[in-house]
Amino acid sequence: GAGVSQSPSNKVTEKGKDVELRCDPISGHTALYWYRQRLGQGLEFLIYFQGNSAPDKSGLPSDRFSAERTGESVSTLTIQRTQQEDSAVYLCASSLSGTGEETQYFGPGTRLLVL
Amino acid sequence: GENVEQHPSTLSVQEGDSAVIKCTYSDSASNYFPWYKQELGKRPQLIIDIRSNVGEKKDQRIAVTLNKTAKHFSLHITETQPEDSAVYFCAASGSTALIFGKGTTLSVSS
């Protein structure tokens, strides 16, 4: 079946603008995760959804970052008033039930460049 | 919370040699340890995983070992090939999400 998809694949924006990144998880996966990957760096956890609730938002770096999920489907990550340090690849992953002990399947990522 | 350290950050080997990447973790409650491979510009993909009730797992040229007492686990790649060149990430299960190491860039030269 279809894997995790993300859009847009690339986004260039000006400092101070808001951006929305979209993630479509694998159908039937209740858990959804957002990670940030700066150039040449590891995967930084941002937020976790179980269904449409977010029990763990501990990784969001500031109040400019927010995310929502409708049902057990699409999620959007919003970054307000973007800064140059927000430039990174934003990866979304989904897993079947969200126990933290199961395979996470990653999307291709959105490459965000803030000028 | 969980913290994962990964070493080395870069590793260069000749084709046919073995490669070993090591990770340590801090939370003794972690019991799931996957390894992901990320080729340049691509998404991370799971290559092998191990759970805490198992000490070793093999899949063709790839093996993972786990020492729960010492809280470390390792990835072993034998008979390396140029297509093994990529960034490899270890991870350990946290309370909700996986906690990743910072990655190892493996270069296999022919």
Chai-1 contact restraints between the chains, C-beta under 6 A:
chainA,res_idxA,chainB,res_idxB,connection_type,confidence,min_distance_angstrom,max_distance_angstrom,comment,restraint_id
A,Y33,B,A97,contact,1.0,0.0,6.0,A-B,restraint_1
A,G42,B,F100,contact,1.0,0.0,6.0,A-B,restraint_2
A,G42,B,K102,contact,1.0,0.0,6.0,A-B,restraint_3
A,G42,B,G103,contact,1.0,0.0,6.0,A-B,restraint_4
A,L43,B,F100,contact,1.0,0.0,6.0,A-B,restraint_5
A,F45,B,A97,contact,1.0,0.0,6.0,A-B,restraint_6
A,Y48,B,T96,contact,1.0,0.0,6.0,A-B,restraint_7
A,Y48,B,A97,contact,1.0,0.0,6.0,A-B,restraint_8
A,D56,B,T96,contact,1.0,0.0,6.0,A-B,restraint_9
A,G100,B,S93,contact,1.0,0.0,6.0,A-B,restraint_10
A,G100,B,T96,contact,1.0,0.0,6.0,A-B,restraint_11
A,E101,B,Y32,contact,1.0,0.0,6.0,A-B,restraint_12
A,E101,B,S93,contact,1.0,0.0,6.0,A-B,restraint_13
A,T103,B,L46,contact,1.0,0.0,6.0,A-B,restraint_14
A,F106,B,R43,contact,1.0,0.0,6.0,A-B,restraint_15
A,F106,B,P44,contact,1.0,0.0,6.0,A-B,restraint_16
A,P108,B,R43,contact,1.0,0.0,6.0,A-B,restraint_17
